[in-house]
Amino acid sequence: MKEKVTDIKLHKYDIELDKELRPKRMKDFIGQNKIKENLAIYIEATKK
């Protein structure tokens, strides 16, 4: 049976690619400065 493009099953390749593309640190995020500032505040607040 052929897989359809719309199948939601994630393949190992997709998962690895997703990990590579997502920012790992706040400085890796590009643009949306206000959102980054708010996110940094929320993250720091949860650490306390």
C-alpha distance matrix in Angstrom:
0.0 3.8 6.6 9.4 12.9 14.2 12.4 15.6 14.5 16.9 16.3 19.3 20.0 20.3 22.6 24.8 25.1 26.1 28.8 30.1 30.5 32.1 35.9 37.3 41.0 42.8 44.1 40.6 40.1 41.0 42.8 43.3 46.4 47.4 44.1 44.3 47.9 46.9 44.0 46.3 48.9 46.4 45.2 48.8 49.7 47.1 48.5 51.9
3.8 0.0 3.8 6.4 9.6 11.6 10.4 13.8 13.1 15.1 14.5 17.7 17.7 17.8 20.6 22.6 22.5 23.6 26.5 27.6 27.6 29.5 33.3 35.0 38.5 40.2 41.4 37.8 37.2 37.9 39.7 40.3 43.5 44.7 41.4 41.7 45.3 44.6 41.7 44.1 46.7 44.4 43.3 46.9 48.0 45.6 47.0 50.5
6.6 3.8 0.0 3.8 6.6 8.4 6.9 10.1 9.6 11.7 11.5 15.0 15.1 14.6 17.3 19.7 19.4 20.2 23.2 24.5 24.4 26.1 29.9 31.6 35.1 36.7 38.0 34.5 33.7 34.5 36.3 36.8 40.0 41.0 37.7 38.0 41.6 40.8 38.0 40.4 43.0 40.6 39.6 43.2 44.3 41.9 43.4 46.8
9.4 6.4 3.8 0.0 3.8 5.3 5.4 9.1 10.1 12.2 12.9 16.5 16.2 15.0 17.9 20.4 19.6 19.9 23.3 24.5 23.8 25.4 29.2 31.2 34.5 35.8 37.1 33.6 32.5 33.0 34.4 34.8 38.1 39.1 35.9 36.5 40.1 39.2 36.6 39.2 41.7 39.4 38.7 42.4 43.4 41.2 42.9 46.3
12.9 9.6 6.6 3.8 0.0 3.8 5.6 8.4 9.9 11.1 12.0 15.5 14.6 12.8 15.9 18.3 17.0 17.2 20.8 21.7 20.7 22.3 26.1 28.4 31.6 32.7 33.8 30.3 29.1 29.4 30.8 31.3 34.7 35.7 32.7 33.3 36.9 36.2 33.7 36.3 38.9 36.8 36.1 39.8 40.9 39.0 40.7 44.1
14.2 11.6 8.4 5.3 3.8 0.0 3.8 6.2 8.9 10.8 12.8 16.4 16.1 13.7 16.2 19.2 18.0 17.4 21.0 22.4 21.2 22.2 25.9 28.1 31.2 32.1 33.6 30.3 28.7 29.2 30.3 30.3 33.7 34.4 31.2 32.1 35.6 34.5 32.1 34.9 37.3 35.0 34.5 38.3 39.1 37.1 39.1 42.4
12.4 10.4 6.9 5.4 5.6 3.8 0.0 3.8 5.6 8.3 10.4 14.2 14.6 12.5 14.6 17.8 17.4 16.9 20.0 21.9 21.3 22.1 25.9 27.7 30.9 32.1 33.8 30.6 29.3 30.2 31.6 31.6 34.8 35.4 32.1 32.7 36.1 35.0 32.3 34.9 37.3 34.8 34.0 37.8 38.5 36.2 38.1 41.4
15.6 13.8 10.1 9.1 8.4 6.2 3.8 0.0 3.8 6.1 9.3 12.7 13.6 10.9 12.2 15.8 15.6 14.4 17.4 19.7 19.1 19.4 23.1 24.7 27.9 29.1 31.0 27.9 26.6 27.9 29.3 29.1 32.1 32.6 29.1 29.6 33.0 31.7 28.9 31.6 33.8 31.2 30.4 34.2 34.8 32.5 34.3 37.6
14.5 13.1 9.6 10.1 9.9 8.9 5.6 3.8 0.0 3.8 6.5 9.9 11.5 9.7 10.6 14.0 14.7 14.0 16.5 18.9 19.0 19.5 23.2 24.3 27.8 29.4 31.4 28.2 27.4 29.0 30.8 30.8 33.6 34.3 30.7 30.8 34.2 33.0 29.9 32.3 34.6 32.0 30.8 34.4 35.3 32.7 34.2 37.6
16.9 15.1 11.7 12.2 11.1 10.8 8.3 6.1 3.8 0.0 3.7 6.7 8.1 6.1 6.8 10.2 11.0 10.5 12.8 15.2 15.6 16.2 19.9 20.9 24.5 26.4 28.2 25.0 24.5 26.2 28.3 28.6 31.2 32.2 28.6 28.4 31.8 30.9 27.7 29.8 32.4 30.0 28.5 32.0 33.2 30.7 31.9 35.4
16.3 14.5 11.5 12.9 12.0 12.8 10.4 9.3 6.5 3.7 0.0 3.8 5.3 5.2 6.5 8.8 10.0 10.7 12.7 14.6 15.6 16.9 20.5 21.4 25.1 27.3 28.8 25.4 25.4 27.1 29.6 30.3 32.8 34.1 30.7 30.1 33.6 33.1 29.8 31.5 34.3 32.1 30.3 33.7 35.2 32.6 33.5 37.1
19.3 17.7 15.0 16.5 15.5 16.4 14.2 12.7 9.9 6.7 3.8 0.0 3.8 5.4 5.2 6.2 8.6 9.9 10.8 12.6 14.4 15.8 19.1 19.5 23.3 25.9 27.2 23.9 24.5 26.4 29.2 30.2 32.4 33.9 30.6 29.5 32.9 32.6 29.1 30.4 33.4 31.4 29.2 32.4 34.1 31.5 32.0 35.7
20.0 17.7 15.1 16.2 14.6 16.1 14.6 13.6 11.5 8.1 5.3 3.8 0.0 3.8 5.5 5.3 6.1 8.5 10.0 10.7 12.3 14.4 17.8 18.7 22.4 25.0 25.8 22.3 22.9 24.4 27.3 28.6 31.0 32.8 29.7 28.6 32.1 32.2 28.9 30.1 33.3 31.7 29.5 32.7 34.7 32.4 32.9 36.6
20.3 17.8 14.6 15.0 12.8 13.7 12.5 10.9 9.7 6.1 5.2 5.4 3.8 0.0 3.8 5.5 5.1 6.0 8.7 10.0 10.5 12.2 15.9 17.2 20.9 23.0 24.1 20.6 20.7 22.1 24.7 25.7 28.2 29.9 26.7 25.9 29.5 29.3 26.1 27.7 30.8 29.0 27.2 30.5 32.3 30.2 31.0 34.7
22.6 20.6 17.3 17.9 15.9 16.2 14.6 12.2 10.6 6.8 6.5 5.2 5.5 3.8 0.0 3.8 5.5 5.1 6.4 8.8 10.1 10.9 14.3 14.9 18.7 21.0 22.5 19.3 19.6 21.6 24.3 25.1 27.3 28.7 25.4 24.4 27.8 27.5 24.1 25.4 28.4 26.5 24.5 27.7 29.5 27.1 27.8 31.5
24.8 22.6 19.7 20.4 18.3 19.2 17.8 15.8 14.0 10.2 8.8 6.2 5.3 5.5 3.8 0.0 3.8 5.4 5.2 6.4 8.8 10.3 13.3 13.7 17.5 20.2 21.3 17.9 18.9 20.9 24.0 25.3 27.2 29.1 26.0 24.5 27.9 28.1 24.6 25.5 28.8 27.3 24.9 27.8 30.1 27.9 28.0 31.8
25.1 22.5 19.4 19.6 17.0 18.0 17.4 15.6 14.7 11.0 10.0 8.6 6.1 5.1 5.5 3.8 0.0 3.8 5.4 5.1 6.2 8.7 12.0 13.4 17.0 19.3 19.9 16.3 17.0 18.5 21.5 23.0 25.2 27.3 24.4 23.1 26.6 27.1 23.9 24.9 28.4 27.1 25.0 28.1 30.4 28.6 28.9 32.7
26.1 23.6 20.2 19.9 17.2 17.4 16.9 14.4 14.0 10.5 10.7 9.9 8.5 6.0 5.1 5.4 3.8 0.0 3.8 5.4 5.3 6.2 9.9 11.4 15.0 17.0 18.2 14.7 14.8 16.6 19.4 20.4 22.6 24.3 21.3 20.1 23.7 23.8 20.5 21.9 25.2 23.7 21.8 25.0 27.1 25.3 26.0 29.7
28.8 26.5 23.2 23.3 20.8 21.0 20.0 17.4 16.5 12.8 12.7 10.8 10.0 8.7 6.4 5.2 5.4 3.8 0.0 3.8 5.6 5.6 8.4 8.8 12.5 15.1 16.4 13.3 14.1 16.5 19.6 20.8 22.4 24.2 21.2 19.5 22.8 23.1 19.6 20.4 23.7 22.4 20.0 23.0 25.3 23.4 23.6 27.4
30.1 27.6 24.5 24.5 21.7 22.4 21.9 19.7 18.9 15.2 14.6 12.6 10.7 10.0 8.8 6.4 5.1 5.4 3.8 0.0 3.8 5.8 8.0 8.9 12.4 15.0 15.4 11.9 13.3 15.2 18.6 20.4 22.0 24.3 21.7 19.7 23.1 24.0 20.8 21.3 24.9 24.1 21.7 24.4 27.1 25.5 25.5 29.3
30.5 27.6 24.4 23.8 20.7 21.2 21.3 19.1 19.0 15.6 15.6 14.4 12.3 10.5 10.1 8.8 6.2 5.3 5.6 3.8 0.0 3.8 6.5 9.0 12.0 13.8 14.1 10.4 10.8 12.3 15.5 17.3 19.2 21.6 19.0 17.4 21.0 21.9 19.0 19.9 23.5 22.8 20.9 23.7 26.3 25.1 25.5 29.2
32.1 29.5 26.1 25.4 22.3 22.2 22.1 19.4 19.5 16.2 16.9 15.8 14.4 12.2 10.9 10.3 8.7 6.2 5.6 5.8 3.8 0.0 3.8 6.4 9.3 10.9 12.0 8.7 8.7 11.1 14.1 15.2 16.9 18.9 16.1 14.4 17.9 18.5 15.4 16.4 19.9 19.0 17.1 20.1 22.6 21.4 21.9 25.5
35.9 33.3 29.9 29.2 26.1 25.9 25.9 23.1 23.2 19.9 20.5 19.1 17.8 15.9 14.3 13.3 12.0 9.9 8.4 8.0 6.5 3.8 0.0 3.8 5.8 7.3 8.3 5.2 5.9 9.0 12.2 13.6 14.5 16.8 14.3 11.9 15.2 16.4 13.3 13.6 17.3 17.1 15.0 17.6 20.4 19.6 19.8 23.4
37.3 35.0 31.6 31.2 28.4 28.1 27.7 24.7 24.3 20.9 21.4 19.5 18.7 17.2 14.9 13.7 13.4 11.4 8.8 8.9 9.0 6.4 3.8 0.0 3.8 7.0 8.5 6.6 8.4 11.9 15.0 16.1 16.4 18.4 16.0 13.1 15.8 16.9 13.6 13.1 16.7 16.4 13.6 15.8 18.9 17.8 17.4 21.1
41.0 38.5 35.1 34.5 31.6 31.2 30.9 27.9 27.8 24.5 25.1 23.3 22.4 20.9 18.7 17.5 17.0 15.0 12.5 12.4 12.0 9.3 5.8 3.8 0.0 3.8 5.4 5.3 7.3 10.9 13.7 14.6 14.1 16.1 14.2 10.8 13.0 14.6 11.7 10.4 14.1 14.5 11.8 13.4 16.8 16.4 15.8 19.1
42.8 40.2 36.7 35.8 32.7 32.1 32.1 29.1 29.4 26.4 27.3 25.9 25.0 23.0 21.0 20.2 19.3 17.0 15.1 15.0 13.8 10.9 7.3 7.0 3.8 0.0 3.8 5.3 5.6 9.0 11.0 11.5 10.5 12.4 10.9 7.3 9.3 11.3 8.9 7.5 11.3 12.3 10.4 11.9 15.1 15.5 15.4 18.4
44.1 41.4 38.0 37.1 33.8 33.6 33.8 31.0 31.4 28.2 28.8 27.2 25.8 24.1 22.5 21.3 19.9 18.2 16.4 15.4 14.1 12.0 8.3 8.5 5.4 3.8 0.0 3.8 5.5 7.8 10.2 11.8 10.5 13.4 12.7 9.1 10.9 13.7 12.0 10.5 14.1 15.7 13.9 14.9 18.3 19.0 18.5 21.4
40.6 37.8 34.5 33.6 30.3 30.3 30.6 27.9 28.2 25.0 25.4 23.9 22.3 20.6 19.3 17.9 16.3 14.7 13.3 11.9 10.4 8.7 5.2 6.6 5.3 5.3 3.8 0.0 3.8 6.3 9.8 11.9 11.8 14.8 13.5 10.4 13.2 15.5 13.3 12.7 16.4 17.3 15.5 17.2 20.4 20.6 20.4 23.6
40.1 37.2 33.7 32.5 29.1 28.7 29.3 26.6 27.4 24.5 25.4 24.5 22.9 20.7 19.6 18.9 17.0 14.8 14.1 13.3 10.8 8.7 5.9 8.4 7.3 5.6 5.5 3.8 0.0 3.8 6.7 8.3 8.9 11.7 10.1 7.6 11.0 12.9 11.0 11.4 15.0 15.7 14.6 16.7 19.5 19.8 20.3 23.4
41.0 37.9 34.5 33.0 29.4 29.2 30.2 27.9 29.0 26.2 27.1 26.4 24.4 22.1 21.6 20.9 18.5 16.6 16.5 15.2 12.3 11.1 9.0 11.9 10.9 9.0 7.8 6.3 3.8 0.0 3.8 6.9 8.1 11.4 10.7 9.0 12.2 14.4 13.4 13.9 17.2 18.3 17.7 19.7 22.3 23.0 23.7 26.5
42.8 39.7 36.3 34.4 30.8 30.3 31.6 29.3 30.8 28.3 29.6 29.2 27.3 24.7 24.3 24.0 21.5 19.4 19.6 18.6 15.5 14.1 12.2 15.0 13.7 11.0 10.2 9.8 6.7 3.8 0.0 3.8 5.5 8.8 8.8 8.2 11.0 13.1 13.0 14.0 16.8 18.0 18.2 20.1 22.3 23.5 24.5 27.0
43.3 40.3 36.8 34.8 31.3 30.3 31.6 29.1 30.8 28.6 30.3 30.2 28.6 25.7 25.1 25.3 23.0 20.4 20.8 20.4 17.3 15.2 13.6 16.1 14.6 11.5 11.8 11.9 8.3 6.9 3.8 0.0 3.8 5.7 5.5 6.3 8.8 10.3 10.7 12.4 14.5 15.6 16.5 18.5 20.2 21.5 23.0 25.2
46.4 43.5 40.0 38.1 34.7 33.7 34.8 32.1 33.6 31.2 32.8 32.4 31.0 28.2 27.3 27.2 25.2 22.6 22.4 22.0 19.2 16.9 14.5 16.4 14.1 10.5 10.5 11.8 8.9 8.1 5.5 3.8 0.0 3.8 5.4 5.0 6.1 8.7 9.8 10.5 12.4 14.3 15.2 16.5 18.4 20.2 21.4 23.3
47.4 44.7 41.0 39.1 35.7 34.4 35.4 32.6 34.3 32.2 34.1 33.9 32.8 29.9 28.7 29.1 27.3 24.3 24.2 24.3 21.6 18.9 16.8 18.4 16.1 12.4 13.4 14.8 11.7 11.4 8.8 5.7 3.8 0.0 3.8 5.4 5.1 6.3 8.6 9.9 10.8 12.5 14.3 15.6 16.7 18.7 20.4 21.9
44.1 41.4 37.7 35.9 32.7 31.2 32.1 29.1 30.7 28.6 30.7 30.6 29.7 26.7 25.4 26.0 24.4 21.3 21.2 21.7 19.0 16.1 14.3 16.0 14.2 10.9 12.7 13.5 10.1 10.7 8.8 5.5 5.4 3.8 0.0 3.8 5.4 5.2 6.0 8.5 9.9 10.5 12.2 14.2 15.3 16.7 18.7 20.6
44.3 41.7 38.0 36.5 33.3 32.1 32.7 29.6 30.8 28.4 30.1 29.5 28.6 25.9 24.4 24.5 23.1 20.1 19.5 19.7 17.4 14.4 11.9 13.1 10.8 7.3 9.1 10.4 7.6 9.0 8.2 6.3 5.0 5.4 3.8 0.0 3.8 5.5 5.0 6.1 8.6 9.9 10.4 12.2 14.1 15.5 16.8 19.0
47.9 45.3 41.6 40.1 36.9 35.6 36.1 33.0 34.2 31.8 33.6 32.9 32.1 29.5 27.8 27.9 26.6 23.7 22.8 23.1 21.0 17.9 15.2 15.8 13.0 9.3 10.9 13.2 11.0 12.2 11.0 8.8 6.1 5.1 5.4 3.8 0.0 3.8 5.5 5.2 6.3 8.8 10.0 10.7 12.4 14.6 15.8 17.3
46.9 44.6 40.8 39.2 36.2 34.5 35.0 31.7 33.0 30.9 33.1 32.6 32.2 29.3 27.5 28.1 27.1 23.8 23.1 24.0 21.9 18.5 16.4 16.9 14.6 11.3 13.7 15.5 12.9 14.4 13.1 10.3 8.7 6.3 5.2 5.5 3.8 0.0 3.8 5.4 5.1 6.3 8.7 10.0 10.6 12.6 14.6 16.0
44.0 41.7 38.0 36.6 33.7 32.1 32.3 28.9 29.9 27.7 29.8 29.1 28.9 26.1 24.1 24.6 23.9 20.5 19.6 20.8 19.0 15.4 13.3 13.6 11.7 8.9 12.0 13.3 11.0 13.4 13.0 10.7 9.8 8.6 6.0 5.0 5.5 3.8 0.0 3.8 5.4 5.1 6.1 8.6 9.8 10.8 12.7 14.9
46.3 44.1 40.4 39.2 36.3 34.9 34.9 31.6 32.3 29.8 31.5 30.4 30.1 27.7 25.4 25.5 24.9 21.9 20.4 21.3 19.9 16.4 13.6 13.1 10.4 7.5 10.5 12.7 11.4 13.9 14.0 12.4 10.5 9.9 8.5 6.1 5.2 5.4 3.8 0.0 3.8 5.5 5.1 6.2 8.5 10.1 10.9 13.0
48.9 46.7 43.0 41.7 38.9 37.3 37.3 33.8 34.6 32.4 34.3 33.4 33.3 30.8 28.4 28.8 28.4 25.2 23.7 24.9 23.5 19.9 17.3 16.7 14.1 11.3 14.1 16.4 15.0 17.2 16.8 14.5 12.4 10.8 9.9 8.6 6.3 5.1 5.4 3.8 0.0 3.8 5.5 5.2 6.1 8.7 10.1 11.2
46.4 44.4 40.6 39.4 36.8 35.0 34.8 31.2 32.0 30.0 32.1 31.4 31.7 29.0 26.5 27.3 27.1 23.7 22.4 24.1 22.8 19.0 17.1 16.4 14.5 12.3 15.7 17.3 15.7 18.3 18.0 15.6 14.3 12.5 10.5 9.9 8.8 6.3 5.1 5.5 3.8 0.0 3.8 5.5 5.1 6.3 8.9 10.4
45.2 43.3 39.6 38.7 36.1 34.5 34.0 30.4 30.8 28.5 30.3 29.2 29.5 27.2 24.5 24.9 25.0 21.8 20.0 21.7 20.9 17.1 15.0 13.6 11.8 10.4 13.9 15.5 14.6 17.7 18.2 16.5 15.2 14.3 12.2 10.4 10.0 8.7 6.1 5.1 5.5 3.8 0.0 3.8 5.4 5.3 6.6 9.3
48.8 46.9 43.2 42.4 39.8 38.3 37.8 34.2 34.4 32.0 33.7 32.4 32.7 30.5 27.7 27.8 28.1 25.0 23.0 24.4 23.7 20.1 17.6 15.8 13.4 11.9 14.9 17.2 16.7 19.7 20.1 18.5 16.5 15.6 14.2 12.2 10.7 10.0 8.6 6.2 5.2 5.5 3.8 0.0 3.8 5.5 5.2 6.9
49.7 48.0 44.3 43.4 40.9 39.1 38.5 34.8 35.3 33.2 35.2 34.1 34.7 32.3 29.5 30.1 30.4 27.1 25.3 27.1 26.3 22.6 20.4 18.9 16.8 15.1 18.3 20.4 19.5 22.3 22.3 20.2 18.4 16.7 15.3 14.1 12.4 10.6 9.8 8.5 6.1 5.1 5.4 3.8 0.0 3.8 5.4 5.5
47.1 45.6 41.9 41.2 39.0 37.1 36.2 32.5 32.7 30.7 32.6 31.5 32.4 30.2 27.1 27.9 28.6 25.3 23.4 25.5 25.1 21.4 19.6 17.8 16.4 15.5 19.0 20.6 19.8 23.0 23.5 21.5 20.2 18.7 16.7 15.5 14.6 12.6 10.8 10.1 8.7 6.3 5.3 5.5 3.8 0.0 3.8 5.5
48.5 47.0 43.4 42.9 40.7 39.1 38.1 34.3 34.2 31.9 33.5 32.0 32.9 31.0 27.8 28.0 28.9 26.0 23.6 25.5 25.5 21.9 19.8 17.4 15.8 15.4 18.5 20.4 20.3 23.7 24.5 23.0 21.4 20.4 18.7 16.8 15.8 14.6 12.7 10.9 10.1 8.9 6.6 5.2 5.4 3.8 0.0 3.8
51.9 50.5 46.8 46.3 44.1 42.4 41.4 37.6 37.6 35.4 37.1 35.7 36.6 34.7 31.5 31.8 32.7 29.7 27.4 29.3 29.2 25.5 23.4 21.1 19.1 18.4 21.4 23.6 23.4 26.5 27.0 25.2 23.3 21.9 20.6 19.0 17.3 16.0 14.9 13.0 11.2 10.4 9.3 6.9 5.5 5.5 3.8 0.0
